[in-house]
């Protein structure tokens, strides 16, 4: 099922942080939400996930939101953490590609990111929101993660990624939503945006 967000707005105190954001994400596709720091990407995800009050509507299939820098159960091992997550949802555990005996609290930034991705992909929800899934990964790791996400989307999942690196976004995403100062300023495929994500980004932000 698709994820449809219509006229979503949010405030933090007296400050408006999102203003009338609308978009649709479709099954089998990866939508990249891009924008400069402070554009409202994480706030948008938190509103969609029901963690922040907002106006407007969010409709679609059940979803799972994976925040950036997740380190659950820091005293437990990677193996224990992945196995627990899998048992919770009655599925097979994912391979995070890191030492299964390592304690979660001792992982590097890149290792913690890979564990978070494995945990998020374990959750059998039709829509998955991933906040900065490639931050902290080296080039090889990022490309491996992209391959995993593409396969997941090909199986029919709707993926929405918050990304600040334009090269990463251009490699993995089918469609793009560009945010600036809490507003949607462009949406579409690379072809619909003119074929150059960097030029669109610089022109609209």
Order of alpha helices (4+ residues) and beta strands (2+ residues): beta-beta-beta-alpha-beta-beta-alpha-alpha-beta-alpha-beta-alpha-beta-beta-alpha
